[in-house]
Amino acid sequence: MAVLGIVAEYNPFHNGHLHLINEAQNKGRFSAVVCVMSGNYVQRGEPAICDKWARAEMALKSGADLIIELPFCFSVRSAYYFALGALRLLQRSAIITHLAFGVEYENWQVLNYIAKLLVNEPGPFSRLIKENLARGISFPQARAWALQQYLGAISADLQDILNGSNNILAIEYLRVIEEESMPFTPVLIKRKGSLYHDTNLSHYASATAIRHHLMSQESLYHLNDSMPGPSLNLLEREIKKGRCPVTLDALESVILYRLRSFSHKQLRAIYEISEGLEYRFKEASNYSGNLDQLIKAVKSKRYSLTRIKRTLLYILFNLTKEKILCFDQHGPLYLHILGFSSQGKKILQEIKNKSELPIFSRGKDMKKARDENPGTVLSDMIDLEVLADDIYTLLYPEPSERKAGKDFTTSPIIVNH
């Protein structure tokens, strides 16, 4: 039985996501499409535009069969750790045979060669990374330059390859598959339409463009050509209910409070804070009146916008280096089911028969696992997820919707197709 796995954020689900699902299915006879999807926070260090159940429903109504949540401690990480957490979750479901992902550059051999280079990291390549880091640039940029210096003329398109956001994740997926000896067959799908950071609307508009449009509060009519009908209808429903759009700016006051109340020592313990970064954050928080001022004050050649936003989430949730190390050592410890189709229900039964992980297909399952395993890594992972989601609901535009405990009370979305 061939089962297709996809890692996604669907923030929100658009025509490009539908294209990937359809094209991947055309490349093989798969009995189901299983998606590992980020929950209420995404890899760019922001809350998702609408909540995880709405986004899961969008995917299910456009061809996905089963949606499993990627826990917060992996969904808000850099590309490698995001990929590592997601692929470990797919592997531990014990049923995935193929992995589909989008790329700007469809040459599997070149992408896989780069991935293997990152796994083995020969001495000369490592030295180039260190030399580039000494220039004061960020690690991703230092590594990209080192690759270009080390590989030379392997590909005339190398710079374009390393600038493609889908390519970057694709290389990390291939790297994880190599490192962990995962039995996944990669299925590469050429990205269609707008680039990741493009803000113009089109038939294949980026999620960034769609979010920008939602922030402008213009009519949803303009999104008719950019999103599948079911996704647009669900987006309209969430807006009417006051649960969308959710933005990072809504966390402004609480983030500034957290920074001003933390000591330098407390900040130093937070994941990804090193090299005196705690002093930059602390000083910036003392004279910044909003999030934009804070981020601009901390940003530098070494610290990218995305890294700063992710670090702000780590600070907000007191996600320390010690906690992250523990989570990474254990990997994902549960399968939280956000939704399934009729075919997904059958696949879920296969997972129950084969997987060693606990499966939370009802809210009370998660609560029971947390309560019955106090002081364990499992309970810590659940507690972090629940706290993150309880804070997320406070960001809803409609105050009456800001209830806590949704992880313990919300059942999976069921879509029959």
N, C-alpha and C positions, 0 to 999 in steps of 0.2 A: 504494500500500500504506500503510494507516494503522497506525502503531505507537504504543502508549501508553507514555509514560514516567512513572515515579513516583520520588520521592526519599523515602527512609525510613531509620529506624534499626532498627525491629523489635526493640525492647529490652524484652521479647520480643514476638514476633508474637502478636496477640490478635484477638478478634472484631471490634474496630473497624477493624483493618487489612484483615481479610477483607471487611468491609462496603464499604470504599473500593474495593477491587479489583473486587468484584462490581457495585457501582453504576456505576463508571466504564465497565465493559464493557457495561453496559446502555445507556449513552449513545452508543455508537458501535460500528461493526464493526471491531474491531482484530485484526490478524493475530497480535499478541503483546503481552505486558506485560513491559517492561524496567524493572528497578528499579536505581537507584543507591543503594547502602546504605552507611552508615557502617561502618567496620571495627570494630576492637576497642575504640575509644574514641568517645564520643558528644558531641554538641554542648553538653550541660549540664556538661561538664568532668569526666566520670567514665569509668572503664572499663565496657564493656557487661557486662550480667549473665551472659551466656555468649558464647562466641567467635563470630566472624563466619561460620564455616562452618556451625555449628549453626543460627544465625539465618537464613542463606541457605537452608538446607534447609527450615526452617519455612515460609518464603515460597514456595518452589518447590512444596511439598506443598499449598499453598492457592491456587494459581492463577497465580503469577508464572512467567515463562518464562526469564528471564535475569537474573542478579544480578551487577552490576558494583560493585566496591568504590570508595568515595569515599576518596581518600588521606587519611592522618592530618592533613596540613597544612591541609586544608579541613574535615574532619569535626569538629574541636574549636574552631571559630571562632564568632564572633557570627553572628546570623541572616543578615545581608547576605552575608558572605563564605562562609558555609555554602551559601547558595542560589547564589551566583555560581560556586563551585567545582563544585557538583553539576550545575547547568544547563549549564555549559561542557562537562562530561564527557558529558552526554547529547547536546549539540549535536555534539561531536566524534566521537560514534559514527556520525553521518551517516545515521541511519535513523529518528529519532524525529520524529513529526508532532504529537502531542498530549501535554500534560502534565496529569496529574491530581493534585489535592491537596485535603486536607480543610480545611474552614472552619467556624467557628461561625456566621458571617454570610454568607448565600448571595448577597447583592447584588453581582454582579460589577462593575457600573458604579461603585459607591461605592469598592470596594476598588481598582479600577484608577485612579480619580481620585486617590486618596491616593498610589498608587504613582507616578503621573506627577508629582505635586507633589514627591515626594522626589527624582525625577530632575532636575527643573528648578530646584527650591529657589529661589523668588523672594526678593528682598532682605528684605522684611518678615518672611517666615517664618524666614529665617536669623537675623535679629536676635532673634526670639523665642526661638529655640534657645539663643543665646548668653546672653540674659538669664536663662533658666531654669538654664543651667549655672552661672551666677554665684551661684546659690542653694546650690550645693554638692551637687546631686542627680546621679544617673547620667545618661549620655547618652540611653539609651532612654527614661527617664522625662521628661527635658527635651524630647525630640522629641515624645513623646506629648502633653505639655502644650501645646507649641507648635502642634501640629496642631489641638487642641481650640480654642485661642485664635484661630488663623488661619481655621479653617473655620467656626467659629461654629455656625450652625443648619443646616449642610448635612445633618446627620442627627441625629435625637434619640437615636440609639443609638451615637453616636460613641465615648463612653467605654467602653461594653461591647465595641465592635468592637476598640478598641486594647488591651483587656485580654485578648482571646482569644489563646491561644498559637498556635493554628492560623492565626488571622487575621494575626498578626504575620509568620509565615513566608509566608503566601499573598501578602501585600503585597510582601514581598521578592522572591518569585518573579516577580510581575508587574513589579516595578521592574527586575529583571535582564533580563527579556524585552524591556522597553522600551529600556533602556540599550544592550543588545547587539544589538538588532534581530533577536532569535531567532525563527525561523519556527514557534514552538509555538502550538497552539491550546489555551488553558486549559480544563480540565474541572474545575469546582468541585463538590465532594461535601460535603454538610452532615454535620458531625460528629454522631455518634449516641451517646447515653448520657453517661457520666461525663465531667467536665472533666479537663484535663491533670493538675492537682494533687490531684484527688480520691483519697483512699486507701481508699474503701469498695469492696468487691468486688460486682460485679453482672454481668449478661450482657455489658454493654458497659463493663466496668471499664477504667480507664486503665492504661497500662504502669506508672505510678508505684504504683498500688494492687497490681498483681501483684508488682512488685519488693519492696514492703514486706512482702507475705505471704511471699515466699521468704526474706527476711531473718529473719523470725520463726521459720523452720524448722518451721512447722506443716505438716500433711498437704497434699499436692498435691490431695487430693480436693476441697478447697474451691475449686480453680481450674477444676473441670470445666465450669462454666457460663460462664467468662470467656475461655476459649481454645479454638480449634479442636482437635479430638482429636489430629491429627498434631503440632501444636506442643507440646501437653502431654506427649505421649509422648517427644518429643525432649528436652524439658526434664528429664523424669524420667531419661532415658538419660544426659544430661550430669551430673546430680547424682550418679548412681550411679558414674560414671567419675571423679568428683572434679574436674570442670572447671567446676562451677557450685555456688553463686553466687559471682561475682567482685565485690569491692567496692573503693571508693576507700580505705577504711580500711586495706586491706592494703598500701597505698603509704606509710603513715604515717612509718615510720622513714626510708625512703630520701628522702622529700621533706624531712623535717626535717634530715637529713644534708646534702642539697644546699643548703638555705638557709643553714645554719650555716657551710658551707665556702665559699660564694660571697662575694666582696667586694661592696661597694656598687656598684662600677664594673661588675662582671659582671652584677649584677642589673639595673642601669640599661639594659644592652644588650638585655634580654629583651623580646620583643614584649608590648605593652600595659602595660608598666611605665613610668610617667611621673609628673610632679608630685610627686616625692618618695616614691612608693609603695614604692621599694626600701628606704627606711628603716623603713617600717611592717612590711614582711615580715621584714626582718633583726631588728628589735627583738622582734617577736612570736615568731620562731623561737627566740630565746635564752631565753625563759621559758615557752614552751609545751611541755607534755609529750605532747600528742597533737594530732591533726589538728583535732578539734573546737575545742579551745582556740585553735589558730592561726587558724582561719577566723574565729572570733568576735572575735579581737583585731584582725584586719585589716578586717573588714566595716564599712561605713559607709553613709551615704545615697548617696554617690557610687559606691561599689564594692559591687555586688550579690554575693550568694552565688555565683551561677553564674559571674560574671566572675572571682571569686577562685579558684574551682575550676579554671576554664580556665587562668588564669595560673599556677597551681601545676603544671599539666601542661607549660606552656611552659618553666617553670623546670627541671622534672625533665629534660626532653629538650633543654635549652639551645637553645630555639627563639628565635632573636634577631630583632630588627626587620629586620636586613639579609637574613636567610634568607627571612622571610615576604614581604618586598618582592619578592624574586627569584621565589619560587613564584607570587605573585599576578600578576606580569608575564607569566609563561609559561603559567599555568593548568595543569590536569591534563595530564600528558605520557604517560600510558599507560592502558590498559584492563585491569585485573586482574579476570579472570573467576572468581567464587566458585562459580558453579553454573549449570546450565541444564536445561531440559526438552527433550523431543524437538523441540518447536516452537522452543525457544530455540536449539537447535543449528543450525537452518536460518537463524534470524535472525543468529546469530553469523557464519555464512558470508557473509551480506549485509554485515555490518560489515567483515569482512576485505576485501571487494571495494571498499568505499566509504571507509572511515575511513583517515586518514593517521597515526593513532596506532598504536604497537606494541601488540599484544594478547598478554597473558600468560595462556594457558589451561592452562599447566603450570608447576609450581614452578620447573623448570629454565629456563624462558623468562625469568623475572624475574631469576634469578641471572646468566644469560648477558648480559642487557641491562645489568645493573649492572657486571659485570666488563669488558665491552667498551666502556664509556663512562665511564672514570674522570675525575673532575674536572668533570663536566657537571651541569647542573641535574637531568637525568633520574636520574643515579646518586645525587645528593643526596636526591631525593624518595624513591627506593627505599630508600636507607640509613636514612632517618628512619622509614619504614614498618616495615622489618625490626627496627630497634631497639625501636620501640614495641611490636611484637608479641612480641619476645623478653622484654621486661619484663612484658608481659601474662601470659605463661604462668607466670611466677613467682608470680602471684596465685592460681593454681589451688589449691583446698583440698588436693588430693592431690599430694604431693611427686613421685611417680613420673611424673606427667604434665607436669612443668615443663621440658620439653625446648625448646631454642632451634631456630631455623631452620625453623619450620613453613611460612613463606612459600615456602621453596625445596623443600619436600618434599611439600606437600599438593596433591592434584589437585582440580579442581572437583567439586562435588557434582552427580551426574546423577540426575534424577528423570524417569521416563517418565509422561506424562499427556497 
